[in-house]
Amino acid sequence: MIDQETNIRVSIFDEYFTLASDESIELVERAANAVDLAMRQLTNSVKNVDSRRIAILVAVQFAHACCKNENQCEVFSEKALSLIKRIDCELV
């Protein structure tokens, strides 16, 4: 994360967008590239679908992955807390 907001120009699915972000340019470009790649891959597997629908499907895929990762983080956090408690008990 950087201190001030920066405008970053990216290309997604052959369209240019200027994004304002306080994240690093590399991170924003990486995210834009991931969206572009996902849209292109989906376009190759699903024919005759407009770019708006492709974008929505990709957004749902990304949201699903995000929710799945959040759930995994919660499970790992619970396991870590459990292990810390066990270690604390052993040290007493």
MDTraj code that builds the backbone (N, CA, C; nanometers):
import mdtraj as md
import numpy as np

residues = "MET ILE ASP GLN GLU THR ASN ILE ARG VAL SER ILE PHE ASP GLU TYR PHE THR LEU ALA SER ASP GLU SER ILE GLU LEU VAL GLU ARG ALA ALA ASN ALA VAL ASP LEU ALA MET ARG GLN LEU THR ASN SER VAL LYS ASN VAL ASP SER ARG ARG ILE ALA ILE LEU VAL ALA VAL GLN PHE ALA HIS ALA CYS CYS LYS ASN GLU ASN GLN CYS GLU VAL PHE SER GLU LYS ALA LEU SER LEU ILE LYS ARG ILE ASP CYS GLU LEU VAL".split()
xyz = np.array([
    [0.0837, -0.1179, 0.0000],
    [0.0000, 0.0000, 0.0000],
    [0.0881, 0.1242, 0.0000],
    [0.0511, 0.2192, -0.0828],
    [0.1260, 0.3445, -0.0872],
    [0.0457, 0.4527, -0.0153],
    [0.1114, 0.5634, 0.0157],
    [0.0482, 0.6666, 0.0977],
    [-0.0591, 0.7474, 0.0256],
    [-0.0419, 0.7693, -0.1032],
    [-0.1381, 0.8537, -0.1733],
    [-0.2010, 0.7794, -0.2901],
    [-0.3187, 0.8264, -0.3275],
    [-0.3917, 0.7643, -0.4367],
    [-0.3254, 0.7980, -0.5700],
    [-0.3161, 0.6980, -0.6571],
    [-0.2555, 0.7145, -0.7883],
    [-0.3538, 0.6671, -0.8939],
    [-0.3554, 0.7330, -1.0079],
    [-0.4353, 0.6882, -1.1213],
    [-0.3505, 0.5929, -1.2046],
    [-0.4067, 0.4767, -1.2327],
    [-0.3345, 0.3732, -1.3052],
    [-0.4189, 0.3318, -1.4255],
    [-0.3592, 0.3376, -1.5436],
    [-0.4295, 0.3012, -1.6672],
    [-0.4031, 0.1539, -1.6967],
    [-0.5129, 0.0780, -1.7124],
    [-0.5012, -0.0652, -1.7390],
    [-0.5889, -0.1019, -1.8586],
    [-0.5565, -0.2145, -1.9190],
    [-0.6361, -0.2668, -2.0292],
    [-0.6989, -0.3984, -1.9851],
    [-0.8304, -0.4046, -1.9968],
    [-0.9039, -0.5267, -1.9649],
    [-0.9973, -0.5563, -2.0808],
    [-0.9773, -0.6705, -2.1422],
    [-1.0646, -0.7173, -2.2491],
    [-1.0734, -0.6141, -2.3609],
    [-0.9577, -0.5626, -2.3986],
    [-0.9422, -0.4666, -2.5084],
    [-1.0090, -0.3309, -2.4828],
    [-1.0325, -0.2989, -2.3574],
    [-1.0822, -0.1656, -2.3205],
    [-0.9864, -0.1080, -2.2169],
    [-0.9699, 0.0237, -2.2215],
    [-0.8809, 0.0904, -2.1263],
    [-0.9611, 0.1542, -2.0138],
    [-0.9079, 0.1410, -1.8931],
    [-0.9695, 0.1971, -1.7742],
    [-0.8629, 0.2691, -1.6934],
    [-0.9003, 0.3803, -1.6328],
    [-0.8128, 0.4487, -1.5395],
    [-0.8673, 0.4229, -1.4001],
    [-0.7874, 0.3553, -1.3199],
    [-0.8278, 0.3175, -1.1851],
    [-0.7538, 0.4027, -1.0833],
    [-0.8241, 0.4524, -0.9844],
    [-0.7630, 0.5264, -0.8746],
    [-0.7418, 0.4296, -0.7590],
    [-0.6183, 0.4243, -0.7094],
    [-0.5887, 0.3302, -0.6014],
    [-0.4746, 0.3804, -0.5160],
    [-0.4769, 0.3413, -0.3878],
    [-0.3638, 0.3703, -0.3009],
    [-0.2749, 0.2469, -0.2855],
    [-0.3037, 0.1445, -0.3641],
    [-0.2194, 0.0246, -0.3689],
    [-0.1073, 0.0471, -0.4701],
    [-0.0101, -0.0429, -0.4694],
    [0.1014, -0.0295, -0.5624],
    [0.0537, -0.0491, -0.7064],
    [0.1234, 0.0137, -0.7979],
    [0.0909, 0.0012, -0.9402],
    [0.0985, -0.1461, -0.9814],
    [0.1996, -0.2159, -0.9320],
    [0.2177, -0.3569, -0.9678],
    [0.0984, -0.4404, -0.9242],
    [0.0463, -0.4141, -0.8044],
    [-0.0681, -0.4909, -0.7545],
    [-0.1927, -0.4637, -0.8376],
    [-0.2176, -0.3390, -0.8718],
    [-0.3348, -0.3043, -0.9522],
    [-0.3228, -0.3654, -1.0914],
    [-0.2043, -0.3570, -1.1509],
    [-0.1841, -0.4169, -1.2832],
    [-0.2001, -0.5681, -1.2784],
    [-0.1522, -0.6290, -1.1724],
    [-0.1666, -0.7748, -1.1566],
    [-0.3142, -0.8130, -1.1471],
    [-0.3918, -0.7356, -1.0718],
    [-0.5354, -0.7619, -1.0590],
    [-0.6048, -0.7439, -1.1941],
    [-0.5723, -0.6368, -1.2646],
    [-0.6323, -0.6119, -1.3958],
    [-0.5963, -0.7230, -1.4936],
    [-0.4730, -0.7676, -1.4896],
    [-0.4304, -0.8779, -1.5776],
    [-0.5054, -1.0059, -1.5451],
    [-0.5309, -1.0305, -1.4162],
    [-0.6056, -1.1500, -1.3761],
    [-0.7481, -1.1445, -1.4298],
    [-0.8105, -1.0276, -1.4224],
    [-0.9463, -1.0109, -1.4748],
    [-0.9463, -1.0294, -1.6269],
    [-0.8506, -0.9692, -1.6942],
    [-0.8403, -0.9812, -1.8392],
    [-0.8240, -1.1274, -1.8808],
    [-0.7335, -1.1969, -1.8149],
    [-0.7092, -1.3379, -1.8471],
    [-0.8334, -1.4225, -1.8219],
    [-0.8996, -1.4019, -1.7091],
    [-1.0199, -1.4793, -1.6773],
    [-1.1299, -1.4543, -1.7804],
    [-1.1448, -1.3293, -1.8223],
    [-1.2464, -1.2979, -1.9233],
    [-1.2135, -1.3644, -2.0564],
    [-1.0877, -1.3617, -2.0941],
    [-1.0476, -1.4243, -2.2210],
    [-1.0652, -1.5759, -2.2157],
    [-1.0294, -1.6374, -2.1040],
    [-1.0459, -1.7819, -2.0909],
    [-1.1932, -1.8209, -2.0961],
    [-1.2768, -1.7441, -2.0288],
    [-1.4195, -1.7738, -2.0294],
    [-1.4782, -1.7547, -2.1691],
    [-1.4331, -1.6527, -2.2390],
    [-1.4801, -1.6269, -2.3754],
    [-1.4469, -1.7448, -2.4664],
    [-1.3311, -1.8056, -2.4453],
    [-1.2914, -1.9199, -2.5277],
    [-1.3763, -2.0431, -2.5004],
    [-1.4314, -2.0543, -2.3791],
    [-1.5100, -2.1730, -2.3472],
    [-1.6603, -2.1527, -2.3637],
    [-1.7046, -2.0269, -2.3679],
    [-1.8467, -1.9963, -2.3832],
    [-1.8620, -1.9047, -2.5043],
    [-1.9258, -1.9529, -2.6060],
    [-1.9397, -1.8760, -2.7300],
    [-2.0677, -1.7928, -2.7301],
    [-2.0636, -1.6847, -2.8072],
    [-2.1798, -1.5977, -2.8295],
    [-2.2360, -1.5372, -2.7007],
    [-2.1473, -1.4968, -2.6106],
    [-2.1897, -1.4286, -2.4882],
    [-2.1265, -1.2903, -2.4891],
    [-2.2066, -1.1871, -2.4596],
    [-2.1542, -1.0514, -2.4658],
    [-2.0583, -1.0231, -2.3503],
    [-1.9779, -0.9192, -2.3674],
    [-1.8717, -0.8885, -2.2704],
    [-1.9276, -0.8534, -2.1331],
    [-2.0466, -0.7950, -2.1279],
    [-2.1085, -0.7635, -1.9985],
    [-2.1353, -0.8910, -1.9188],
    [-2.1899, -0.9908, -1.9841],
    [-2.2179, -1.1178, -1.9162],
    [-2.0879, -1.1893, -1.8776],
    [-1.9893, -1.1817, -1.9658],
    [-1.8583, -1.2398, -1.9346],
    [-1.8029, -1.1736, -1.8089],
    [-1.8114, -1.0418, -1.8014],
    [-1.7603, -0.9682, -1.6847],
    [-1.8332, -1.0100, -1.5575],
    [-1.9655, -1.0270, -1.5663],
    [-2.0423, -1.0678, -1.4486],
    [-2.0043, -1.2087, -1.4052],
    [-1.9896, -1.2995, -1.5005],
    [-1.9501, -1.4364, -1.4667],
    [-1.8121, -1.4398, -1.4020],
    [-1.7200, -1.3607, -1.4538],
    [-1.5860, -1.3539, -1.3953],
    [-1.5927, -1.2939, -1.2548],
    [-1.6759, -1.1917, -1.2368],
    [-1.6916, -1.1320, -1.1042],
    [-1.7434, -1.2350, -1.0041],
    [-1.8382, -1.3171, -1.0464],
    [-1.8912, -1.4219, -0.9583],
    [-1.7824, -1.5258, -0.9274],
    [-1.7034, -1.5627, -1.0286],
    [-1.5926, -1.6562, -1.0039],
    [-1.4949, -1.5995, -0.9016],
    [-1.4583, -1.4722, -0.9171],
    [-1.3640, -1.4092, -0.8247],
    [-1.4246, -1.3978, -0.6850],
    [-1.5528, -1.3614, -0.6765],
    [-1.6189, -1.3504, -0.5459],
    [-1.6244, -1.4863, -0.4775],
    [-1.6511, -1.5908, -0.5531],
    [-1.6530, -1.7264, -0.4981],
    [-1.5163, -1.7633, -0.4416],
    [-1.4118, -1.7352, -0.5178],
    [-1.2754, -1.7655, -0.4715],
    [-1.2425, -1.6862, -0.3453],
    [-1.2862, -1.5614, -0.3414],
    [-1.2615, -1.4767, -0.2247],
    [-1.3324, -1.5332, -0.1015],
    [-1.4587, -1.5706, -0.1154],
    [-1.5342, -1.6288, -0.0036],
    [-1.4709, -1.7587, 0.0442],
    [-1.4277, -1.8392, -0.0500],
    [-1.3623, -1.9661, -0.0154],
    [-1.2337, -1.9396, 0.0623],
    [-1.1553, -1.8419, 0.0176],
    [-1.0312, -1.8065, 0.0874],
    [-1.0588, -1.7511, 0.2267],
    [-1.1642, -1.6707, 0.2405],
    [-1.2013, -1.6177, 0.3720],
    [-1.2358, -1.7318, 0.4672],
    [-1.3109, -1.8291, 0.4176],
    [-1.3459, -1.9449, 0.5009],
    [-1.2215, -2.0214, 0.5432],
    [-1.1281, -2.0409, 0.4511],
    [-1.0039, -2.1110, 0.4839],
    [-0.9234, -2.0336, 0.5868],
    [-0.9206, -1.9023, 0.5762],
    [-0.8490, -1.8193, 0.6743],
    [-0.9104, -1.8340, 0.8122],
    [-1.0437, -1.8373, 0.8191],
    [-1.1110, -1.8558, 0.9472],
    [-1.0747, -1.9908, 1.0088],
    [-1.0738, -2.0955, 0.9275],
    [-1.0391, -2.2291, 0.9768],
    [-0.8948, -2.2300, 1.0268],
    [-0.8031, -2.1724, 0.9497],
    [-0.6624, -2.1685, 0.9905],
    [-0.6430, -2.0854, 1.1168],
    [-0.7174, -1.9754, 1.1293],
    [-0.7075, -1.8928, 1.2496],
    [-0.7552, -1.9696, 1.3725],
    [-0.8658, -2.0416, 1.3581],
    [-0.9169, -2.1220, 1.4692],
    [-0.8170, -2.2300, 1.5080],
    [-0.7561, -2.2952, 1.4093],
    [-0.6559, -2.3978, 1.4379],
    [-0.5338, -2.3369, 1.5070],
    [-0.4917, -2.2207, 1.4606],
    [-0.3755, -2.1537, 1.5204],
    [-0.4044, -2.1175, 1.6659],
    [-0.5228, -2.0632, 1.6926],
    [-0.5594, -2.0297, 1.8300],
    [-0.5629, -2.1531, 1.9186],
    [-0.6154, -2.2611, 1.8648],
    [-0.6200, -2.3868, 1.9400],
    [-0.4789, -2.4354, 1.9724],
    [-0.3895, -2.4279, 1.8765],
    [-0.2509, -2.4701, 1.8991],
    [-0.1804, -2.3795, 2.0003],
    [-0.2066, -2.2509, 1.9928],
    [-0.1464, -2.1569, 2.0882],
    [-0.1935, -2.1884, 2.2295],
    [-0.3221, -2.2184, 2.2455],
    [-0.3754, -2.2545, 2.3772],
    [-0.3095, -2.3822, 2.4293],
    [-0.2917, -2.4797, 2.3420],
    [-0.2273, -2.6052, 2.3830],
    [-0.0824, -2.5815, 2.4248],
    [-0.0137, -2.4981, 2.3495],
    [0.1260, -2.4653, 2.3829],
    [0.1319, -2.3928, 2.5162],
    [0.0410, -2.2958, 2.5357],
    [0.0361, -2.2229, 2.6619],
    [0.0120, -2.3162, 2.7801],
    [-0.0777, -2.4119, 2.7611],
    [-0.1059, -2.5084, 2.8688],
    [0.0164, -2.5938, 2.9001],
    [0.0917, -2.6317, 2.8009],
    [0.2106, -2.7133, 2.8202],
    [0.3222, -2.6355, 2.8896],
    [0.3250, -2.5056, 2.8663],
    [0.4314, -2.4221, 2.9258],
    [0.4033, -2.3891, 3.0712],
    [0.2807, -2.4032, 3.1147],
    [0.2462, -2.3679, 3.2537],
    [0.2827, -2.4775, 3.3493],
])
top = md.Topology()
chain = top.add_chain()
for i, resn in enumerate(residues, 1):
    res = top.add_residue(resn, chain, resSeq=i)
    for name in ("N", "CA", "C"):
        top.add_atom(name, md.element.get_by_symbol(name[0]), res)
traj = md.Trajectory(xyz[None], top)
